[in-house]
Each structure stands twice: as structure tokens, then as C-alpha cells.
């Protein structure tokens, strides 16, 4: 017994100290190679039994594992949705910030940035609720924009929230001008529904082409000030028609602002308000 | 007679070592793994005494270390000591007692776990004492105890218990 213990200790010492290419490791490798066919054979013989065992074991654990995985999936979905939402909002806020610092931002206005709290758009009215109100200096009829373009105007104000009527609401109307031809008209919601706008009241003798940019006209007469500052992008002309009956052109405009995915907006507050 | 028993024991331990590394090493129920080789060595030691126990433990451990590409001698050392000790127990107080295989297997399973853990610790291998001693030990003992009766019966058929007169050098209990 003592001899075997000493032999074991010697084997441990040599095996531990020896490099992997040493004679003892070589002998071990040979031994393992000799045993391998027997192991393979044993595995083959036992495989059917092992499969049956694994099948039964899988059955017992499948239900609990399924519930656990479903729970994990729900949690991951929520985390993904939260992260995605935050990422989108971050991108929109960054875009708003760039717009506010850019040259196209109206000089005599300050921007009050707000998140969209409620997307309350229905078939009847196109409105959203945003997270800024009278405490932030917001008043009724203040213009609301994104970095893409005009969104609408404030319809109702509470201390910390405000209701915004979107440009695509049937009641909205904005004095606008074709950026290229300087043709004036009125942008309203189209009769066909959807997000399409109509650039109406443009006389037939004015030249408007597909692809022209339409922007807010701003105040033309000091006696009749416009609530929208001049030069805010509204959309791009997608079609121009005219017939003998109508006295105005029929112009369709595709708005730049994406009303279906508004997460953040900027409310333009006149600097004069302080 | 001894040579024939030695040959039978060697073949048995070789087959059991193959089964252990190829089949039973992948079994994991509640963290425990059945150690058929250990149970077989205990049975051989109880039936043939300390010398057979020590030699069987050394041989079985060497096979296991070789097949698993472990540090050679590590399992051999633990199983040699365990086989010798159980052999002595079989020669003395454990003789002819029905519960002897079960007690031996339970005790050697614990000592094997502690011994292997200690040796790995000495060699600086990353081992988890919590996993070995707390999580897997109890299920492993249960597994080995389940295996004890059939394995002992099978080994008894291969190596029948010796007659009293053949155990000349053994200790005899009084009373």
C-alpha cells in the first residue's frame, strides 16, 4: 500500500512538473488512445438508452424552462422597447437642438422643447399632448415644429402640458409660399385624408412645379400678424393641376414632418414674451 | 487463485472505468454524479481485502486519470488510500455485516470528494469547494448508495467471498 501511495505521489509530481511533451504525458496520451475505442464502443451501445433518458428528462424540464424563457422574453421585449424609445427620443431631441442652433431657426423666437405625451390623433381631430405648458412660457397659438418642419400650433395650455393641433387637422390652415416661385397660398389638410396637404388659393397664373418647397409665409401686413414665423418648412409639392372651372391651381403637398412618429417637438415662443 | 482473482478484478475495473468516463461522467442530476468505479473498488476491497483494495484503487484511478487526461496519480492516490482502508475494514469489523458496503460507499464518497478537492487545491487548480462539498456531495452519495447493492451483488458473483480459513492473516472478531 505504501509503495502504491509513493508511486501515486511520484506520478503526481512528475505529471505536474513535466511539460506537455514529456515522456509521462506521452505515455498518458498513448493510454488514452488505447482506451478511446472502448469508450466509443460504450458510447454507441449506450446512446439509445441515453437518448431515452434525455427525452424523459427534457419532458420534465421543458415546461418550467418554457415558462422561464417566456418570462425572460417579456422582460427583454420591455427593455428593448424602452431602449428603442429612448434612442428615438434622443435622436429627435438632438435633431431639434441642431435645428435650434441652425440658420433656418426663426431669430425672434425661443424654442421650448417638449416630449410628446399623448398621440391623440383620431379620425375627427389630429392633436397631440406635449410636456410643456404655461409654466414654460407656452401660450395658445404658439407654433410647434420639429427639425423636419412645421407640426402645428398650440390649441390649449395647462400649467405643464399643452394640446397641439397638428397641421393635418381639418381645422388647420397656414399662410404659405412657394420658395422658388414666391407664389402665395394657404396650406390646409387635403380632402382625401391621410397626411397629404393641399396648397390652395394659388392663382393659375403663378408658376408652381413639382418638387418645389413650401414654407410658411409669415406676417405680410403688420395689421394682420401671422402666428407662424416666416420660412418654416412645410413640405414638398407632389402634384400640380389646374382646370377650366377652378380659379385656383390644385396643388398637393407632402409634409416634411412625420406626424405618425412624433416623439419630441419644439414650441416656438416669441422672445418678446420674455 | 490470487492471480485469477487479480485478473478478474483488473478486467472488471477496466470495463467499469470505461463506463465511468464514457457514460456516467455526463450524468448530472441535482449536481450529483454516480461514481461506479468507486463503488466497484469498495466492493472489491470488502471482498478481497486491503491489498486488493489498494491495488484496485490505484489501477482504477490510473485508468480514470489516463482517460480524462488528468494529472496522473491524483485519483490513484485517493482511491488507493480509500481501497486500502475499506479493505482493512472488510477484513476486520466490516466482515459479514450487511450494511458494510453501504457504510463503506458513503464514507469513501465523502473522503474521495475531500481528497480530490484537497489535491487539486495543493496543485493550484481552480476548484469550487462549495460545488463539490455542498452542492454535489449529497446527490453523489445518494447515487452511489443506489448503485451499491447491485454492484456488490455483481462483484460477489465474480469474486465470491473467501472462506474463513483462506483469510489466515486477517483479524478475527470475538463474540
HADDOCK unambig.tbl for C-alpha pairs under 7 A between the chains (distance, minus, plus):
assign (segid A and resid 1 and name CA) (segid B and resid 51 and name CA) 6.80 0.50 0.50
assign (segid A and resid 1 and name CA) (segid B and resid 54 and name CA) 5.92 0.50 0.50
assign (segid A and resid 1 and name CA) (segid B and resid 84 and name CA) 6.96 0.50 0.50
assign (segid A and resid 4 and name CA) (segid B and resid 58 and name CA) 6.84 0.50 0.50
assign (segid A and resid 5 and name CA) (segid B and resid 77 and name CA) 5.78 0.50 0.50
assign (segid A and resid 5 and name CA) (segid B and resid 80 and name CA) 6.82 0.50 0.50
assign (segid A and resid 8 and name CA) (segid B and resid 73 and name CA) 4.41 0.50 0.50
assign (segid A and resid 8 and name CA) (segid B and resid 74 and name CA) 6.87 0.50 0.50
assign (segid A and resid 8 and name CA) (segid B and resid 76 and name CA) 6.10 0.50 0.50
assign (segid A and resid 8 and name CA) (segid B and resid 77 and name CA) 5.19 0.50 0.50
assign (segid A and resid 9 and name CA) (segid B and resid 73 and name CA) 6.48 0.50 0.50
assign (segid A and resid 9 and name CA) (segid B and resid 77 and name CA) 6.99 0.50 0.50
assign (segid A and resid 11 and name CA) (segid B and resid 72 and name CA) 5.62 0.50 0.50
assign (segid A and resid 11 and name CA) (segid B and resid 73 and name CA) 5.01 0.50 0.50
assign (segid A and resid 12 and name CA) (segid B and resid 71 and name CA) 6.10 0.50 0.50
assign (segid A and resid 12 and name CA) (segid B and resid 72 and name CA) 5.46 0.50 0.50
assign (segid A and resid 12 and name CA) (segid B and resid 73 and name CA) 4.92 0.50 0.50
assign (segid A and resid 12 and name CA) (segid B and resid 74 and name CA) 5.93 0.50 0.50
assign (segid A and resid 15 and name CA) (segid B and resid 71 and name CA) 5.79 0.50 0.50
assign (segid A and resid 15 and name CA) (segid B and resid 72 and name CA) 5.80 0.50 0.50
assign (segid A and resid 16 and name CA) (segid B and resid 71 and name CA) 6.35 0.50 0.50
assign (segid A and resid 28 and name CA) (segid B and resid 66 and name CA) 5.36 0.50 0.50
assign (segid A and resid 31 and name CA) (segid B and resid 66 and name CA) 6.10 0.50 0.50
assign (segid A and resid 32 and name CA) (segid B and resid 66 and name CA) 5.51 0.50 0.50
assign (segid A and resid 32 and name CA) (segid B and resid 67 and name CA) 4.78 0.50 0.50
assign (segid A and resid 35 and name CA) (segid B and resid 67 and name CA) 6.71 0.50 0.50
assign (segid A and resid 38 and name CA) (segid B and resid 18 and name CA) 6.67 0.50 0.50
assign (segid A and resid 39 and name CA) (segid B and resid 18 and name CA) 5.65 0.50 0.50
assign (segid A and resid 39 and name CA) (segid B and resid 22 and name CA) 5.30 0.50 0.50
assign (segid A and resid 42 and name CA) (segid B and resid 19 and name CA) 6.64 0.50 0.50
assign (segid A and resid 42 and name CA) (segid B and resid 22 and name CA) 6.63 0.50 0.50
assign (segid A and resid 43 and name CA) (segid B and resid 22 and name CA) 6.05 0.50 0.50
assign (segid A and resid 43 and name CA) (segid B and resid 23 and name CA) 6.50 0.50 0.50
